[in-house]
Amino acid sequence: MRIIAGLGVLLLAGATGLAAETPGRSETLAIPAGPFTMGANHGPDDERPAHQVDVAVFEIDRLPVTNARFADFLNAIGTHNRNGERLFDDDDADVRIHKIGSRWVADKGFEHHPVVEVSWPGARDYCAWRNMRLPTEAEWEKAARGTDGRKYPWGNAPPDRTRAQFAARYNETAPVNAFPAGASPYEVLDMAGNAWEWVASAYRPYPYAANDGREDQSAGPVRATRGGGHDSPAAEITTTQRGRYLSRNPRAGHHNIGFRCAK
């Protein structure tokens, strides 16, 4: 079964009430067009069935969004957008960004850790602020897995602490560039462990279909989360894991969910 995957219309900044400021862009990597195997025929039910998906060429951030970069967004936009949606749980004890005087600043020593406690609208709006968008679930999995059906971004070898941050203590994130040995086939980093990642797609059963409503970017439905977090076991940092047991109210932030952008 082959399905064409793609996000037809990019989210415009004005559609979510964002200001016009555009910050400097971080490094992105091009992921080539073509089919790949999405999902698996073993493991959790929500990963089944394995199916072929054609993905158009796209670019994705090499690294997840960091506390330092999200602080820039908060200084430009604030913690709520013009629609009243909360973008960041700034009053949560797990955040690593705090307001000092009139400016939001990443906590010392956590500048390059993945930002967490960002709601799904906050991730969506941040990417739009950069003239980008969240990756679809299919795009994220292809960037992590490539075309050979590997279990982890680096291949099929079991995870260890040279490749990913996993099975760690609560809120024990690591710098996003700390695991070069864990790179995906396209050299995308930190796609296993450290922080789960919001994607554009609503969490719906497979087979994946971009035109079945799961790519509607209006706030509301539970969204898929990919990659596993710092406190996830090895079984949850695979390229096909969808976070079925993860607490992920999209209107709130979470201590173990971050994101990256695509275009």
N, C-alpha and C positions, 0 to 999 in steps of 0.2 A: 504494500500500500504506500503510495507516494503522495505527499501533501505539500503544497506550496506555502511556505511560511514567510511572513513579512508584516511589518507594521505599515499600513498604507499611508497614513497621514501622521506626520510628525506633530507632536504637541507644541503649540505656539505659546510663548511666554505670556502673551496677553490673554490667553484663554483661561489662565488660572489666576489672573490678577497680579502678575509679577511685574516688578519694575524692569526697566529696559537695560539695566546694567549687565554687562557681560564680562566675567573675569577672564584671566588668562587660562588657556586650556592645558590640561595635563596630557601626557603622552598617550596616544591611542595606537592600537594595532589593527591592521586590516585582516579580516577573516574572509577567505575566498568563498565565492558562490559555489553551490553544489549540494548534493545529498549527503546525509549522514544517518546513522542509526540512532534514534532517540528512544530512551526507555530500555527496559530489559524484560526478558521472559522468565526471570527468576527474582526472588527477593520480594519486597513489599508489593501489594496489589496495585497501589497507585502508580507504580513504575511500568506496569504492563498494559498493552503488549509492546514489545520492541517493534518499531515501525520506521520506515524510511521517510525523512522529511527533507525537502529541498529548501535551502535557505539562500536568499539573495546576498550579495556581498554587503558587508557592513564593517564598521569599526567599533572597537570596544576599548575602554580604559585598560591599560596594562595593569593598573593597581586599583584597589578599592579606594573610595573617597575617604580621606583622612580627617581627623579632628581639626587640623589646621585649615584645610580647605573648606570644611563646612563652617568654621568660624567666620570665614570671609563672607559666606552666604548669609549667615545670621546678621552680620553687620550691615549688609545691604538690604535684606528683606525683613528680618525679624523672625519671631517664633510662630507667627500666624500669617496666612495669606489674606487677601482681600475678601475671600469667600468665608473667612472665619475658621478655616481648617487649621488644626494644630500641626505644625511641621516638626517640632522638636520638643521632647519632654524635658525641658530645662530644669524642672523642679525635682527630677528623679535623682536619687543618690548615686546612680551608676554612671551619670554623664561625666565626660572628660573635657567639657567645654564650660567655662563659667564667665559671667560678666564681671569685668574689672573696670570700675568707673562707668564709662559709657560704651565700652567696647567688649565684644565677645572674644575670648582668648582661649586657645587650647591649653589644657593643663601641662605644666612643665614635665617633660619626659614622655608625654602621650601625643605629641604633635603629629607623629607619623603612624600612630595606631589607627585602625579603622574606626570611623565614627559609628556610634551606636545610639540607641534611643531616638532614632529618626523615624517618624511615621511613614507609611507608604506615600501619602500626599507630599510629605517633606522630601522624600527621595525623588518623586516625580518632578516636583517644582525645582529642586536643585538642578537636576539635569536640564530642564527647560531653560533655566537661568544661564546655563552654559551653551545654549543652542544645541542641546543634545536630548536624549530621552533614555528611559530605562530599557535595557535589552529585553526582548521577548524571552520566554522560557526556552524556546527552541534555539535562539541565538546564543543564550548563555551556555546551554549544554554543548553546542557545537564548539564554541570557543574553549570550553574546558576539556572536551573529549576528543575532538578531531574526527577523523573518519574511520578509525580502526577499532572502535567499540571498547576502548580501554576503560578499566574500572575506576582509575584515579587520573587526575590530570597528567601525572608523570609516567603512567603506564599501569601495569598490573601488580607490581611489587607492593607488599604491605606498607602502610604508612609508618613513618618514624619521625622523630623530632628534627630531622634535617630537611623534611619536606613540608611539614604543616604544623600548626598549633592546634592540638586537639587533646581531649581528655585532661584538660587543665582545670585550675580552680576557677570558681565563679568570678567573672569579670577580668580574668587574666588574659587579656589580649596581647598581641605582639606587634611590632612594626610590620607594615604591610610588605616591605621588601626584604624580610628576614629569611625567606625560604626560596632562594633561586633554584634549588634542586627540585622544587615542587612545581616548576613551570609546566604549563600545558603544551601541546604540540605547536601552538602558535606563539609561545613565549609569554602568555598571559600568566600573571602571578597571583598567588593567594586565592585560588579558586577552590581550595579544600581547607576547611577549618578556619580558625580565627574569628570570623563573623559570617553568619548566614547572609545571603544577599537577596534583597527584594528584587523581583523582576516585574515587568509590565503585566504579565499574564495573570488572569484570574486562575485560581486553583480549581481546575476541572479535570474530569477523567480523560485519559488517552483513548484513542489516538489524538494527537495534537492537530488542531485546525485553526489557523489564524483568523478565519472568517466566521467563526461560530459565536462571536460575542466576547470571547475571553480577552480580547485585546482592547476592549472599551476602556478608556482611561478615566472615566468618571469614578470618583471615590465610591466605595460601597462594598464590593465583594471581597472575600478573603483572597489574598494573592499568594502565588507560589513563592517559596523561598528556597534558595539553592546553596549548595556547597558545604553546609555544616558550620558549626561554630567552635570557639575555643573550648567549650565545655561539652562538646559532642564526642561520643565514642567513635572508634574507627569505622564502625558500620554506617555512620551517618555522614561521612565526608566523601562519599563516592560521587562520581559524575552524574549519577542518575537519581540521587536522593532528592526528594521533594519536600521534606519537612512535615510529614503528615502528623506528627505528634507535637509539633512546635507551637508554643503560645505565640500567636501572630495577629492579634487584632490590628487591622490595617490603619485604624484611626489613631493608634498609639505607637510610641516607640518601645523598643525592647532591648535588654542588656546585651543580647547576642545577635542582633540583626543590623547589618549595614547595607551597603549597595555600591554599585559602580554604574557608569553611564555608557551609552552606545550612540551610534548615529548611522 
